Amino acid sequence: MIRCHKIDRKTAETDISLALSLDGSGKSDVSTGCGFFDHMLTLFARHGGFDLTVKCNGDIEVDAHHTVEDVGICLGKAFRAALGDMRGICRYGDIILPMDEALILAAVDISGRAYLGYRVSTPAKRIGNFETELSEEFFAAFVREAGLTLHLRRLAGRNSHHIIEGCFKAAARALRAAVATDARFAAEIPSTKGVL
């Protein structure tokens, strides 16, 4: 089974083309007009083992908010679609990930229920043209559309770049574990309810 999905979404604020493969090799081609965000999506793909293409033309002359949120929406929709009926997936994933002085906890449950527990503070308000509060906006949009539970916690850290980079890497690693398939239960939905 090939677990991939492509989505095109155009609004008055953004024009996005996104393709995702859950069973990739970490290759990416990302262009959003926001350099720091491109960097985060690139390492998200790499550490998740996902192949990801993102092209976004957004109203970054206003700010990066619409671009970041709408890419999160598209990535979440593609993620959910690529999972199909979720038969055979491990469902859960977690990691405590170090990024230099930063230490980030990420835990995910592909549950069909959208919830983001985000306890990540950053000293700086901006990294390049990326407002640090947009990290939470991205994950909120992604989680809502993907239908999963994600907890992110900053356990340590002083450098805002390291903290946010740690969040994207940790989320990717946790998702990588959660979407992995278990051959012993390949025909089963990982829930006593029989559906996710």
C-alpha positions in Angstrom: 0.0 0.0 0.0 1.3 3.4 -1.0 0.6 6.0 1.7 0.7 9.3 0.0 -1.6 12.2 -0.8 -1.4 15.4 -2.8 -3.5 18.5 -2.1 -4.0 21.9 -3.8 -5.6 24.7 -1.8 -6.2 28.2 -3.0 -7.7 31.0 -0.9 -7.5 34.8 -1.1 -4.5 34.6 1.2 -2.5 31.6 0.0 -2.0 29.3 -3.0 -0.6 25.9 -1.8 0.4 22.7 -3.6 1.6 20.0 -1.2 2.5 16.3 -1.7 3.3 13.9 1.1 4.5 10.3 1.3 4.6 8.7 4.7 6.9 6.0 3.5 9.6 8.1 1.9 13.2 8.7 2.6 13.1 12.2 4.0 13.4 14.1 0.8 11.9 17.5 0.5 11.3 20.4 -1.8 9.9 23.3 0.2 9.3 26.9 -0.8 7.0 29.1 1.3 8.6 32.5 1.2 9.6 32.2 4.8 13.2 30.9 5.2 13.0 29.7 8.8 9.7 27.9 8.1 11.2 26.3 5.0 14.0 25.1 7.3 11.5 23.6 9.8 9.5 21.8 7.1 12.7 20.4 5.6 13.9 18.9 8.8 10.3 17.7 9.7 10.4 15.7 6.5 13.9 14.4 7.1 13.4 13.3 10.7 9.9 11.9 9.9 11.2 9.9 7.0 8.5 11.6 4.9 8.9 12.8 1.3 7.4 16.3 1.2 6.9 18.9 -1.4 5.4 22.3 -0.5 4.9 25.2 -2.8 3.2 28.2 -1.2 2.5 31.7 -2.5 1.2 33.6 0.4 0.6 37.1 1.6 3.9 37.3 3.4 4.0 41.1 2.7 1.4 41.2 5.5 3.2 38.6 7.6 3.8 34.8 7.6 0.7 33.9 9.7 -1.6 32.8 6.8 1.2 30.9 5.1 2.2 29.0 8.2 -1.3 28.2 9.3 -2.5 27.2 5.8 0.5 25.0 5.2 -0.4 23.3 8.5 -3.9 22.8 7.3 -2.8 21.2 4.1 -0.2 19.0 5.7 -2.7 17.8 8.2 -5.3 17.0 5.5 -2.6 15.2 3.5 -1.4 13.3 6.5 -4.9 12.1 7.4 -5.7 11.0 3.8 -2.4 9.2 3.4 -3.1 7.1 6.5 -6.3 5.7 5.0 -8.1 3.5 7.5 -5.0 3.4 9.7 -5.0 -0.4 9.7 -1.7 -1.8 11.1 -0.2 1.4 12.3 1.6 1.5 15.7 -0.6 4.6 16.6 1.6 6.0 19.4 5.0 7.6 19.3 7.0 9.7 21.8 10.5 11.1 22.2 12.5 13.4 24.5 14.8 15.1 22.0 17.9 17.2 22.7 18.7 20.1 20.5 21.9 21.6 22.0 20.8 23.2 25.3 17.1 22.7 24.4 15.2 19.6 25.4 11.8 18.8 23.9 9.2 16.2 24.8 6.8 15.1 22.0 4.1 12.5 22.4 1.5 11.6 19.7 -1.6 9.5 19.5 -3.2 9.0 16.1 -6.5 8.7 17.7 -9.0 10.5 15.4 -9.4 13.1 18.1 -7.7 16.5 17.6 -5.9 17.9 20.6 -2.7 20.0 20.9 -1.0 20.3 24.3 1.6 23.0 23.6 3.7 24.2 26.5 6.6 25.7 24.7 7.9 29.2 25.5 10.6 31.0 23.6 12.7 34.0 24.7 12.6 35.7 21.3 9.5 36.9 19.5 10.9 36.6 16.0 13.4 34.4 14.1 14.0 36.1 10.8 10.6 36.9 9.4 9.0 34.1 11.4 7.1 35.1 14.6 7.9 32.4 17.2 4.2 32.2 18.2 3.5 30.8 14.7 5.0 27.5 15.7 1.9 26.8 17.8 -0.4 28.0 15.0 1.2 25.5 12.6 0.9 22.6 15.0 -2.7 23.5 16.0 -3.7 23.6 12.3 -1.9 20.4 11.5 -3.3 18.5 14.5 -6.9 19.7 13.8 -6.8 18.5 10.2 -4.8 15.3 10.9 -7.1 14.3 13.7 -4.4 13.4 16.2 -3.3 14.2 19.7 0.1 15.9 20.1 1.8 17.1 23.2 4.9 19.3 23.0 6.8 20.4 26.0 10.0 22.5 26.4 11.9 20.8 29.2 14.9 23.0 28.8 16.3 25.6 26.4 17.4 29.2 26.1 17.8 29.7 22.3 14.5 30.2 20.5 15.9 28.7 17.2 16.9 25.6 19.0 13.6 25.3 20.9 11.4 25.5 17.9 13.7 23.4 15.8 13.6 20.8 18.6 9.8 20.9 18.4 9.7 20.2 14.7 12.3 17.4 15.0 10.6 15.8 18.0 7.1 15.9 16.5 8.5 14.4 13.3 10.3 11.6 15.2 7.2 10.8 17.3 5.0 10.8 14.2 7.5 8.5 12.4 7.1 6.0 15.2 3.3 6.3 15.3 2.7 5.8 11.5 5.1 2.8 11.4 3.3 -0.4 10.6 3.5 -3.5 12.8 3.4 -6.7 10.6 1.9 -8.7 13.5 -1.2 -6.6 13.4 -1.2 -5.5 9.8 -5.0 -6.3 9.4 -6.1 -4.6 12.6 -7.2 -1.2 13.5 -5.2 -0.3 16.7 -8.3 0.4 18.8 -10.7 -1.7 20.8 -13.5 0.3 19.2 -12.4 -1.0 15.8 -12.2 2.4 14.3 -10.0 5.5 14.7 
